[in-house]
Amino acid sequence: MSLIRTSPAMFPTSHRGFRQSGSNNNNQMMIICSKLHKGFGQIIRCSKSNLPLRVTSHPQSAASNSIKASQDLTFSKHEDGVKLYVGLPLDSVSECNSINHSRAIAAGLRALKLLGVEGVELPIWWGISEKEAMGKYEWSGYLALVDMVQKSGLKLHVSLCFHGSKEENIPLPKWVSEIGESKPDIFFADRSGKRYKDCLSFGVDNLPVFYGKTAVQVHQEFIESFKMSFAPFMGSTITGVTVGMGPDGELRYPSHHDQIKNSVDHGAGEFQCYDENMMRSLKENAESAGNPLWGLCGPHDAPSYNQQPILNTFFKEGGSWETAYGDFFLSWYSTQLISHADRMLSLAASSFRDTTVKVSGKLPLVPSWYRSRSHPAEVTAGFYNTINRNGYEEIAKIFYKNSCGTILPGMDMLDEQQPNESFSSPELLLAYIKDACRKHSVEVCGQNLNVAGTIKNFEQIKKNLVAENGIELFLYQKMGSEFFSPENFPLFTAFVRSLNQLEVDSDDLGINEGEGALLVPVKNRLLQTV
């Protein structure tokens, strides 16, 4: 058993749950929530680009008051067991390399430190750090922020983002987009030819289309520059690095990018294999298999983004997915994803091999249609996982081969909160993926999907953290006005407190009577060395 020693907490909750009672400390917590909530999201203009940006400026007095008000809210100090990290805002560093909402972040770091959180997670964007020209790196904003984290006494997990974000208006590097104007096939394309321009196609991993260099070479040079520039922090402040491998940093195709948000159709997305380079690979594989006609295009009966997928399409009962052609296409499609994962994890692992930094990659959780036989949403995302086939075994083998852990999101999701018509089961899928990782000795780290959760969602996270073969690192997403809102931050605080109230066998504690402890069972975990 793994214990986290704790000092008594001042924020009252029920013994097993998340009740908040009226008290002076609750009033102090509300002050923190209010001031930090207001500290994010103010607008100024970047002096270099003259574009509106959400940036710093929580008044200094307000930030100081937030810190003062939180002095009595100290929680546990982690020594072992589950390490809890909180994600920093996606736009923590602006496109002109200044720290956005810096005073609010500083106050937030202090509040998290007092709460007993282990560290924070920082997204570092390719489109900001190598914005203007290939090989021209600008790390100043991120270095300043990492220094701020170090001085706060928190640890840092870095996510290297080789994708863009429409949500935060962060594109790919300018020079990459310029190449894409003349060579659009560096981007994924769907059946209609629509391009997804927020990440590179797997088809250019080994093609020298970036001024004579391949995508893998460009990414490797970026990682090496990052490692050199942040060397003073490696292994001390920076304890982990996640390498981005696709849309939103996840290992997947952008199969759902054109879906209508909150669509009642609950479609499965579309195959993303229609750029010139991917089609060339499909053609070559079909010819090698002795069926050249199979390489002329993707499945003719595949559904569109929002089309009901298991009626009259490729994924219907007895549909093309169960034919020899379907097996050929889906095997090829998933192999491209697996090969991309191997290349990216290999280069990251080799780059950090001489450090103590843990390397990981992020898998998606695609629970829609999991209760169907053909699992269309997972399949279009690149995971050939159906009633007849385990689509995560080969992925887990690649992570193990490269001594990398995996980040799994959605640990707050509940089956009961899913619409019936989507055939969704996040709980079953999460358990299925975790089982594949456990079988191949791959360490699993957790992440939530939604900031605005409920007590049930926090209980679900706790269930995943303390279950047999549980989680050693959890990345809670993410700091910002919503996280620090009066509705959400007290829930998060009570969640952290509730972890310290798990019942333990006093014979197993090994501590003096009266001391508190957080129990996190780890004795059955298969991997401790990634």
C-alpha positions in Angstrom: 0.0 0.0 0.0 1.1 3.5 -0.7 0.5 6.3 1.8 0.4 10.0 1.5 0.8 11.7 4.9 -1.4 14.6 5.5 -1.9 17.4 7.9 -5.4 18.3 9.1 -7.4 20.2 6.5 -9.4 23.3 7.3 -12.0 23.0 4.5 -14.9 21.0 6.0 -16.4 18.1 4.0 -18.4 15.1 5.0 -16.4 12.0 5.9 -17.0 10.2 2.6 -18.4 12.7 0.3 -18.3 16.3 -0.9 -20.5 18.3 1.4 -19.5 21.9 2.0 -20.7 23.5 5.2 -21.0 27.2 6.1 -17.9 28.4 7.9 -15.3 31.0 7.9 -13.0 28.8 5.9 -15.7 28.3 3.3 -16.0 32.1 3.1 -12.3 32.3 2.6 -12.6 29.7 -0.2 -15.3 31.7 -1.9 -12.9 34.8 -1.8 -10.3 32.7 -3.5 -12.7 31.4 -6.1 -14.1 34.9 -6.8 -10.8 36.7 -7.2 -9.1 34.0 -9.2 -12.2 33.5 -11.3 -12.0 37.2 -12.3 -8.2 37.0 -12.9 -8.5 35.0 -16.2 -9.8 36.1 -19.5 -9.1 39.9 -19.7 -8.3 41.2 -23.2 -5.3 43.3 -24.3 -3.5 43.5 -27.7 -0.2 41.9 -28.4 2.3 44.6 -29.1 3.8 42.5 -32.0 0.8 41.2 -33.8 -1.9 43.7 -32.7 -4.2 40.8 -32.3 -6.7 40.6 -29.4 -5.4 38.2 -26.8 -6.6 37.0 -23.4 -3.7 38.0 -21.1 -2.5 39.0 -17.7 -3.9 41.2 -15.5 -5.4 40.4 -12.3 -4.7 43.4 -10.1 -1.7 42.7 -7.8 -3.7 43.5 -4.7 -6.4 41.0 -5.7 -3.9 38.3 -6.3 -2.2 39.0 -3.0 -5.5 39.0 -1.2 -6.2 35.6 -2.7 -3.0 34.2 -1.4 -3.6 35.7 2.0 -7.1 34.3 2.2 -5.9 30.8 1.4 -3.2 30.6 4.1 -5.5 28.5 6.3 -6.4 26.0 3.6 -3.3 23.8 3.5 -3.9 20.2 2.7 -1.7 17.1 2.3 1.9 17.0 1.2 2.4 14.2 -1.3 5.3 11.8 -0.6 4.1 8.8 -2.6 1.1 7.4 -4.4 -1.1 9.3 -6.8 0.3 12.6 -7.9 -2.2 15.2 -8.8 -1.4 17.9 -11.4 -3.6 20.7 -12.7 -3.4 21.8 -16.3 -2.4 25.5 -16.9 -4.5 27.5 -19.4 -4.0 26.5 -23.0 -3.1 30.1 -23.8 -0.7 30.5 -20.9 1.9 32.0 -23.3 0.8 34.3 -26.0 1.9 34.3 -29.7 4.3 37.1 -28.9 5.9 35.1 -26.1 4.6 36.8 -23.0 2.8 35.2 -20.1 -0.9 35.6 -20.3 -2.8 36.5 -17.1 0.4 36.1 -15.2 -0.7 37.5 -11.8 -3.8 35.2 -11.8 -1.6 32.2 -12.7 0.9 33.1 -9.9 -2.0 33.3 -7.4 -3.4 30.0 -8.7 -0.1 28.3 -8.3 0.1 29.4 -4.7 -3.4 28.2 -4.0 -2.6 24.8 -5.6 0.6 24.5 -3.6 -1.3 25.2 -0.4 -3.9 22.7 -1.4 -1.3 20.0 -1.6 -1.3 19.5 -5.4 1.9 17.9 -6.7 2.3 20.1 -9.8 0.9 21.6 -12.9 0.8 20.7 -16.6 2.0 23.1 -19.2 1.1 22.9 -23.0 4.0 24.1 -25.1 2.8 24.9 -28.6 4.8 24.3 -31.8 2.9 27.2 -33.4 4.3 29.6 -30.8 7.8 28.3 -30.1 8.8 27.8 -33.8 6.4 30.2 -35.3 8.3 32.3 -37.9 10.8 30.0 -39.5 12.0 26.4 -39.3 14.7 26.0 -36.7 14.1 29.5 -35.3 13.0 28.7 -31.7 11.6 31.2 -29.2 11.3 29.8 -25.7 11.4 33.0 -23.6 7.7 33.0 -22.5 7.7 29.4 -21.6 11.1 29.7 -19.8 9.6 32.6 -17.7 6.6 30.5 -16.9 8.6 27.4 -15.9 10.7 29.6 -13.7 7.5 30.8 -12.0 6.4 27.2 -11.5 9.8 26.3 -10.0 9.7 29.2 -7.6 6.2 28.2 -6.4 7.6 24.8 -5.3 5.4 22.8 -7.7 6.5 20.1 -10.2 5.8 20.4 -13.9 4.5 18.0 -16.6 5.0 19.4 -20.1 2.9 18.6 -23.1 4.6 19.2 -26.5 1.7 20.3 -28.8 2.4 19.6 -32.5 -1.2 20.5 -33.3 -3.2 23.7 -33.5 -6.1 24.9 -31.4 -9.1 26.7 -32.9 -10.4 27.1 -29.4 -7.5 29.3 -28.4 -6.7 30.6 -31.9 -3.3 28.9 -31.9 -2.4 27.7 -35.5 0.5 25.6 -36.7 3.7 27.5 -37.3 3.4 30.2 -40.0 6.0 28.6 -42.1 4.2 25.2 -42.0 1.0 26.8 -43.1 2.8 28.5 -46.0 4.1 25.2 -47.2 0.6 23.8 -46.9 -0.7 26.5 -49.3 1.4 25.0 -52.1 1.4 21.4 -50.8 -2.0 20.9 -49.3 -1.4 17.1 -49.0 0.7 17.7 -45.9 -2.8 17.8 -44.2 -5.4 15.1 -43.7 -8.3 15.1 -46.1 -11.8 13.5 -45.9 -13.8 11.9 -48.7 -15.0 15.3 -50.0 -11.4 16.7 -50.0 -11.9 19.0 -47.0 -8.5 19.5 -45.3 -7.9 19.4 -41.6 -5.2 22.0 -41.0 -4.6 21.7 -37.3 -2.1 18.9 -37.5 0.0 17.1 -40.1 -1.0 14.0 -41.9 0.7 10.8 -40.9 1.6 10.5 -44.6 4.4 13.1 -44.3 6.1 11.5 -41.3 9.0 10.3 -43.6 8.6 12.6 -46.6 11.2 15.5 -47.0 8.5 18.1 -47.8 9.7 20.7 -45.2 12.6 22.3 -46.9 14.2 18.9 -47.4 13.3 17.5 -43.9 10.7 15.0 -42.9 8.0 15.8 -40.3 9.7 13.4 -37.9 13.0 15.2 -38.3 11.4 18.6 -37.8 9.7 17.3 -34.6 12.9 15.7 -33.3 14.8 19.0 -33.7 12.1 20.8 -31.9 12.3 18.3 -29.0 16.1 18.5 -28.9 15.9 22.4 -28.7 13.3 22.1 -26.0 15.5 19.7 -24.0 18.6 21.9 -24.3 16.8 25.1 -23.5 15.1 23.7 -20.4 18.0 21.6 -19.2 18.3 23.4 -15.8 14.7 22.3 -15.0 14.9 18.7 -16.3 14.4 16.0 -13.7 13.9 18.6 -10.9 11.0 20.8 -11.8 10.1 19.1 -15.1 9.3 15.5 -14.2 7.3 14.4 -17.3 6.8 15.1 -21.0 3.9 14.1 -23.2 4.6 14.1 -26.9 1.7 15.2 -29.1 0.7 12.7 -31.8 -2.4 14.1 -33.5 -5.5 16.3 -33.1 -5.6 17.8 -29.5 -2.3 16.0 -28.9 -4.0 12.6 -29.0 -3.0 9.6 -31.0 -5.9 9.5 -33.5 -7.2 10.7 -36.9 -9.2 13.9 -36.9 -12.3 11.8 -37.8 -14.8 14.0 -35.9 -13.6 17.5 -36.7 -16.5 18.4 -39.0 -19.3 17.1 -36.8 -22.0 19.4 -35.6 -21.4 20.1 -32.0 -23.9 18.4 -29.7 -25.5 16.9 -32.8 -28.4 14.7 -32.0 -27.3 12.4 -34.8 -24.3 11.1 -32.9 -22.4 10.2 -36.0 -19.2 8.2 -36.1 -17.1 10.6 -38.0 -15.3 10.0 -41.4 -12.2 8.2 -42.5 -9.3 10.7 -43.0 -7.2 8.9 -45.7 -7.8 11.0 -48.8 -4.6 13.1 -49.0 -2.3 12.2 -51.8 0.3 10.6 -49.6 -2.1 8.4 -47.6 -3.8 7.3 -50.9 -0.4 6.4 -52.4 0.3 4.2 -49.4 -3.2 2.5 -49.6 -2.6 1.8 -53.3 0.8 0.2 -52.7 -0.6 -2.0 -49.9 -3.5 -3.1 -52.1 -1.2 -4.0 -54.9 1.0 -6.0 -52.5 -2.1 -7.8 -51.2 -2.9 -8.8 -54.8 -6.1 -6.7 -54.9 -5.2 -3.4 -56.7 -8.8 -2.3 -56.9 -8.9 -2.1 -53.1 -6.4 0.7 -53.3 -8.4 3.1 -55.6 -10.2 4.9 -52.7 -11.6 4.5 -49.2 -14.8 2.6 -48.5 -17.6 3.7 -50.9 -20.3 3.1 -48.3 -18.6 4.8 -45.3 -21.0 7.1 -43.4 -20.6 10.9 -43.3 -19.7 12.8 -40.1 -23.2 13.0 -38.6 -24.9 10.0 -40.3 -26.3 7.2 -38.2 -23.4 4.7 -38.8 -25.0 1.3 -38.2 -27.9 1.6 -40.6 -27.2 1.1 -44.3 -23.5 1.9 -44.2 -20.1 0.3 -44.0 -20.7 -0.4 -40.3 -24.1 -2.1 -40.4 -24.7 -5.6 -39.3 -23.1 -7.9 -41.9 -21.6 -4.7 -43.6 -18.4 -4.2 -45.4 -16.4 -4.0 -42.2 -16.9 -7.8 -41.8 -15.6 -8.6 -45.4 -12.1 -9.4 -46.6 -12.0 -5.9 -48.1 -13.1 -4.3 -44.9 -10.4 -6.2 -42.9 -7.8 -5.1 -45.4 -8.7 -1.4 -45.3 -9.2 -1.2 -41.6 -5.9 -3.0 -40.9 -4.1 -0.6 -43.2 -5.8 2.4 -41.7 -4.9 1.4 -38.1 -1.4 0.4 -39.1 -0.7 4.0 -40.3 -1.7 5.2 -36.8 0.4 2.6 -35.0 3.4 3.3 -37.1 3.1 7.1 -36.5 2.9 6.4 -32.7 6.1 4.2 -32.9 8.0 7.0 -34.7 6.9 9.8 -32.3 7.3 7.8 -29.1 10.7 6.5 -30.3 12.1 9.9 -31.0 10.8 11.3 -27.7 12.1 8.4 -25.7 15.5 8.5 -27.3 15.7 12.3 -26.7 15.0 12.0 -22.9 16.8 8.7 -22.3 19.7 10.4 -20.5 17.3 12.2 -18.1 14.9 11.1 -15.3 12.0 12.6 -17.2 9.1 10.2 -17.8 7.8 10.2 -21.4 4.2 9.6 -22.3 1.7 9.8 -25.2 -2.0 10.5 -25.0 -4.7 8.1 -26.2 -8.2 9.3 -26.9 -11.4 8.0 -25.3 -13.9 7.5 -28.1 -16.9 5.9 -26.3 -19.7 6.6 -28.8 -21.0 3.4 -30.4 -18.9 1.2 -28.1 -22.0 -0.9 -27.4 -22.4 -1.7 -31.1 -20.5 -4.6 -32.8 -18.6 -2.5 -35.3 -17.5 0.3 -32.9 -17.6 2.9 -35.8 -16.4 6.0 -33.9 -13.3 4.2 -32.6 -12.6 2.7 -36.1 -12.8 6.0 -38.0 -10.4 7.5 -35.3 -7.9 4.8 -36.2 -8.5 2.0 -33.7 -9.5 -1.3 -35.3 -11.4 -2.3 -32.3 -14.6 -4.3 -33.0 -16.5 -7.2 -31.4 -14.1 -9.5 -33.3 -10.8 -7.7 -32.6 -8.9 -6.0 -29.9 -7.7 -2.7 -31.3 -5.6 -1.6 -28.4 -3.3 -4.5 -28.0 -0.9 -3.4 -30.7 -1.0 0.2 -29.5 0.0 -0.9 -26.0 2.8 -3.0 -27.4 4.2 0.1 -29.1 4.1 2.1 -25.8 5.8 -0.7 -24.0 8.5 -1.1 -26.7 9.4 2.6 -26.3 9.2 2.6 -22.5 6.4 5.2 -22.5 3.4 5.7 -20.3 0.0 6.7 -21.6 -2.4 9.5 -20.7 -6.0 8.4 -20.7 -8.7 11.1 -20.6 -12.3 10.8 -19.6 -11.9 9.3 -16.2 -14.7 11.5 -15.0 -17.2 10.2 -17.5 -20.2 8.0 -16.5 -22.3 5.7 -18.6 -25.5 7.0 -17.0 -24.7 10.5 -18.4 -24.5 9.3 -22.0 -27.5 9.6 -24.4 -29.0 6.2 -25.2 -29.0 6.8 -28.9 -25.2 7.1 -29.0 -24.6 3.5 -27.8 -21.8 5.0 -25.6 -20.0 3.4 -22.7 -17.0 5.4 -21.5 -16.7 3.2 -18.4 -16.4 0.0 -20.3 -14.1 1.4 -22.9 -11.8 2.9 -20.3 -11.6 -0.4 -18.4 -10.9 -2.1 -21.8 -8.0 0.2 -22.7 -6.6 0.0 -19.1 -6.7 -3.8 -19.3 -4.7 -3.8 -22.6 -2.1 -1.4 -21.0 -1.9 -3.5 -17.9 -1.4 -6.7 -19.9 1.6 -5.1 -21.6 3.0 -3.4 -18.5 2.3 0.2 -19.7 1.8 2.8 -17.0 -1.5 4.6 -17.2 -1.9 8.2 -16.2 -5.4 9.8 -15.9 -7.1 12.9 -17.1 -10.6 14.3 -16.8 -12.7 15.5 -19.8 -14.8 18.3 -18.3 -14.0 21.0 -15.8 -17.6 21.6 -14.9 -18.2 18.3 -13.3 -20.6 17.0 -10.6 -20.1 15.2 -7.3 -20.7 12.0 -9.2 -18.0 12.8 -11.7 -15.5 13.5 -9.0 -16.4 10.2 -7.3 -15.8 8.5 -10.6 -12.3 10.0 -10.8 -11.6 8.8 -7.3 -12.9 5.4 -8.2 -10.4 5.2 -11.0 -7.6 6.5 -8.9 -7.9 4.0 -6.1 -9.1 0.9 -7.9 -6.8 -2.1 -8.3 -4.1 -1.4 -10.7 -4.9 2.3 -10.2 -3.4 5.5 -11.5 -0.1 7.0 -10.3 -0.5 10.4 -12.0 -3.7 12.4 -12.7 -3.8 15.6 -14.8 -6.9 17.6 -13.9 -7.9 20.0 -16.7 -7.6 22.9 -16.4 -6.9 26.1 -14.5 -8.8 29.2 -15.6 -11.9 31.2 -14.8 -14.2 28.1 -14.9 -11.9 26.0 -12.7 -11.8 28.8 -10.1 -15.5 29.6 -10.3 -17.5 29.5 -7.0 -19.3 26.5 -8.4 -16.3 24.4 -9.4 -13.3 25.2 -7.2 -15.0 24.2 -4.0 -15.9 20.9 -5.6 -12.3 20.3 -6.6 -11.1 21.3 -3.2 -13.5 18.9 -1.5 -12.4 16.2 -4.0 -8.8 16.6 -2.9 -9.9 16.6 0.7 -12.0 13.5 0.2 -9.0 11.5 -1.1 -7.5 12.0 2.3 -10.5 10.4 4.0 -10.4 6.9 2.4 -10.7 4.3 5.1 -7.5 2.3 5.7 -6.5 -0.6 7.8 -4.7 0.9 10.8 -2.3 -2.1 10.8 -1.1 -1.1 7.4 -0.5 2.6 8.2 2.9 2.5 9.9 2.3 6.0 11.2 1.6 7.4 14.6 -1.9 7.5 15.9 -3.7 10.7 15.0 -1.8 11.3 11.8 -3.9 11.3 8.6 -3.1 9.3 5.5 -4.3 8.9 1.9 -4.4 5.3 0.8 -3.7 4.5 -2.8 -3.3 0.8 -3.5 -0.4 0.1 -5.9 0.8 -3.3 -4.9 -0.6 -5.0 -8.0 0.7 -2.5 -10.5 2.8 -4.1 -13.2 4.9 -1.1 -14.2 6.9 1.1 -12.0 9.9 2.0 -14.2 8.6 4.0 -17.1 
